Amino acid sequence: EQRLNIHLASAKSSATYRVMDRVAARRAAGAKIISLCAGEPDFDTPTHIRAAAISAINNGHTRYTQVAGIRALREAIADKFRRENGLDFDWQDTIVCSGGKQVIFNALAATLNQGDEVIVPAPYWVSYPEIVQLCGAQSVIVPCGSETSFKLTPQALVAAITPRTRWLILNSPSNPTGAVYSHEELAALAEVLLANPHVLVLSDDIYEHLIFDDARFYTIAQVEPRLEERTLTMNGVSKAYAMTGWRIGFATGPRWLLEAMEKLQGQQTSGACSISQHAALAALTGPQDFIHETRAVFEGRRNMMVQMLNDTPGLSCTVPGGAFYAFASCEGMLGRTTPAGTLLATDEDVANALLDEANVAVVPGSAFGLAPYLRIAYALDNDSLKQACEAIGRFSHSLR
Ligand code: PLP
């Protein structure tokens, strides 16, 4: 009998990975697919960061590290939070994990019990509800549609909080919508949270540096310092420094929580990869030009994508303020039929038909908890993006 853990058995595998599996299958069959599914920058890790990793290997930094991370990196992380986010924590108030994803997993696994609720604004990053599920707790999904620019309002937050609420998860800039919360918007949410002292806040700031139009990034513990004692501010090197494969994420927050996460991590991975920690140290303390250069590239791509998508009949998209995703409504394509005879009833049908008939891969909004939309990642060179949009345009014109 193949009996699984009950929480794992009812969790879903990642929806983005499922689409990527379909892409791999079509490619193996010889199709030339342009994939707009990727959740990672298309750039290489900067040279000085790679060099630091090679030095780490050659200098013998190849052993177990302290569970919460090497001191130099934790000091650099405390500096980063001070410098960029106005958060004044000691290096002891930080933790390094194997990716931002493990920060989230550790935090939720360390604190959630059966019956606890986690407020997850939708559309959400696919992993939040699944991690909550794996921890045996309950996600409370709060729909945040285009009328509120895909953002949680204080009214919606008040309505979602119950005595069982343990966490609120915030993510700005957002995956999948690119929405960015302003200082005022965070302050309004903070006011609700101040009135509900039993709620912890997980601020997922992984896209912090991918923010456009000269907007400023804010994180909620900075906007409302009285929330510092119950906010876990999470970040990492994956998106900012094109280091997704290095698996380094980090956080700052209340010491009791960090200690619990460290205890869990001590029985799980024993800590993040020593070599990657040295690479992340170089990323945080070295030149920051890469961040500014890639931001400009992404902003140019965003402008092109938004225009091309809005020129496509059946699609419409607002201008995302950050990350590298456009979240386009495909409502105008529903009810139509493709040349191959498929009736498009849902956004999943649209995404599947785009893959099968236009050779372009995108992820349906329903995977992120809001339909009918398509998440279109533009972490790809301009030519490929243009070709993909043209293929989507031809597909749209061919619908009956
Ligand atoms: N948070 C969000 C919103 C993400 O989109 C991702 C990656 O896709 C992560 C966290 C995790 O990033 P990593 O585990 O690579 O640090």
Residues whose N, C-alpha, C, O or C-beta is under 5 A from the ligand:
A	BS01	PLP	G39 G99 G100 K101 W125 N171 N175 D204 I206 G236 S238 T244 I248 G249
